[in-house]
Amino acid sequence: MHNKRDSIRKRPGERIAICDANTGQTLGYLANISMDGLMLVGSISTAPGTLFQLQMPLTTPVNGTNNIEFGVESLWCQRVKETCSYWTGFQIIDISDSASKTIEALISSWH
């Protein structure tokens, strides 16, 4: 199977809740992230094509910040069998240079 991703995905070194920046609602927890996108696991089903402005709060500052904000588009959503959870894949579509550098530094710090 060919992997269409350009960037390597990394699992977080800690549990990170991802929130909708506009509502404050937790959409799920970070399962993995790359410079191009991320996957969440959570209790919310999201239709493909849905746009969000997300916030990723950090427990330890990275590049002098405790929070990363970026825009995403939902690409797919799949229910986890026999649970009320969903895996959702997002493409990062809008991100500042500083937020991008912070994600890069965060990914590099995870083993």
C-alpha positions as CSV (number, residue, x, y, z in Angstrom):
1,M,0.0,0.0,0.0
2,H,1.4,3.4,-1.0
3,N,1.5,6.1,1.7
4,K,0.4,9.4,0.2
5,R,1.7,11.4,3.1
6,D,4.8,13.6,2.5
7,S,5.7,14.0,6.2
8,I,6.4,11.4,8.8
9,R,3.7,11.1,11.5
10,K,4.8,11.1,15.2
11,R,2.9,10.0,18.2
12,P,2.8,12.5,21.0
13,G,4.9,12.0,24.1
14,E,1.9,12.9,26.3
15,R,-1.9,13.1,26.1
16,I,-2.8,16.3,24.3
17,A,-6.4,17.5,24.0
18,I,-7.2,19.3,20.8
19,C,-9.9,22.0,21.0
20,D,-12.0,24.0,18.6
21,A,-10.6,27.5,18.9
22,N,-14.0,29.1,18.2
23,T,-16.1,27.1,20.7
24,G,-13.6,25.8,23.2
25,Q,-15.0,22.3,22.7
26,T,-12.5,19.4,22.9
27,L,-12.7,17.5,19.6
28,G,-10.4,14.7,20.7
29,Y,-6.9,13.7,21.7
30,L,-3.9,13.8,19.4
31,A,-3.1,10.3,18.1
32,N,-0.4,11.5,15.7
33,I,0.8,14.6,13.9
34,S,3.0,15.6,11.0
35,M,3.9,18.9,9.4
36,D,0.9,18.3,7.0
37,G,-1.8,16.9,9.2
38,L,-3.0,15.1,12.3
39,M,-5.2,12.3,13.5
40,L,-7.5,12.6,16.6
41,V,-9.4,10.1,18.5
42,G,-12.5,11.4,20.2
43,S,-16.2,11.1,20.7
44,I,-17.3,13.5,17.9
45,S,-18.0,12.3,14.4
46,T,-16.8,14.9,11.8
47,A,-18.0,15.0,8.2
48,P,-15.2,15.2,5.6
49,G,-14.7,18.7,4.3
50,T,-15.5,20.3,7.7
51,L,-13.2,23.2,8.5
52,F,-11.9,24.0,12.0
53,Q,-9.5,26.4,13.7
54,L,-7.8,24.3,16.3
55,Q,-5.9,24.9,19.5
56,M,-3.3,22.6,20.8
57,P,-2.4,23.5,24.4
58,L,1.1,22.4,25.6
59,T,1.9,21.4,29.2
60,T,5.5,22.4,28.6
61,P,6.3,25.5,26.6
62,V,7.9,24.9,23.2
63,N,9.6,27.8,21.4
64,G,8.3,30.1,24.1
65,T,4.6,29.2,23.6
66,N,2.0,27.1,25.6
67,N,-0.5,27.0,22.7
68,I,-0.4,26.3,19.0
69,E,-3.3,27.4,16.8
70,F,-3.9,26.3,13.1
71,G,-6.6,25.7,10.6
72,V,-7.5,22.2,9.4
73,E,-9.9,20.4,7.1
74,S,-11.4,17.0,8.0
75,L,-10.5,14.4,5.4
76,W,-12.1,11.3,6.9
77,C,-13.7,10.0,10.0
78,Q,-14.1,6.3,11.0
79,R,-15.9,4.9,14.0
80,V,-13.8,2.7,16.3
81,K,-15.6,-0.7,16.4
82,E,-17.7,-1.5,19.4
83,T,-17.0,1.9,21.0
84,C,-18.4,5.5,20.8
85,S,-15.1,6.8,19.6
86,Y,-14.0,8.0,16.2
87,W,-10.6,8.3,14.4
88,T,-10.5,11.5,12.4
89,G,-7.9,12.6,9.9
90,F,-7.2,16.3,9.3
91,Q,-5.1,18.2,6.8
92,I,-3.4,21.4,8.1
93,I,-4.5,24.1,5.7
94,D,-3.6,27.4,7.5
95,I,-0.7,27.8,9.9
96,S,1.6,30.7,10.8
97,D,5.4,30.3,10.4
98,S,5.9,30.4,14.2
99,A,3.2,27.7,14.8
100,S,4.7,25.5,12.1
101,K,8.2,25.9,13.7
102,T,6.7,25.0,17.1
103,I,5.1,21.8,15.7
104,E,8.4,20.9,14.1
105,A,10.2,21.4,17.4
106,L,7.6,19.4,19.2
107,I,7.7,16.5,16.8
108,S,11.5,16.5,17.0
109,S,11.3,16.1,20.8
110,W,9.2,13.0,20.6
111,H,11.0,9.6,20.2
